[in-house]
């Protein structure tokens, strides 16, 4: 697939954020296996002998919502990560000045089961189209306030995770 420069730059930035997050996970005692990355998850974390499949999503401004990708490419009707993801956790990372600041650790299977009920109560709303990826993507914003707090927690990323020189990245 031929990607435009903006998309290529975005993927480079995403790879840089993955390295920051890998350092953070390791500082928390996790072992990271990035070799398993596919449409179903980004990384396998092992913490205290328990494995967690994690999907990472990055947003480069603070908003009061998270974006859910329903259709990855409107022209081919490829399903978005919401349908493809089979992770245990969704880590929705908020980045400021190209550094992760905090993330929402969301129990993905519970969230995915809850979302259809949310839609039944909220029949109308906005959608967001993005061209920064593998096509023209259809996203829907979900307010953080509306997500049951038993499904997620907000985790701040200490500045120490940013301190080392990233020139090798």
Secondary structure, DSSP 8 states (H G I E B T S, - for coil): ----HHHHHHHHHHHHHHHHHHHHHHHTT-EEEGGG-BTTBSEEEEETTEEEEEEEEEESS--SEEEEEEEEETTTTEE-HHHH---SEEEEEEEETTEEEEEEEEEHHHHHHHHHHHHHH------EEE-SSSS-EEEEEEEGGGS-TTSEEEEE--GGGG-S--TT-
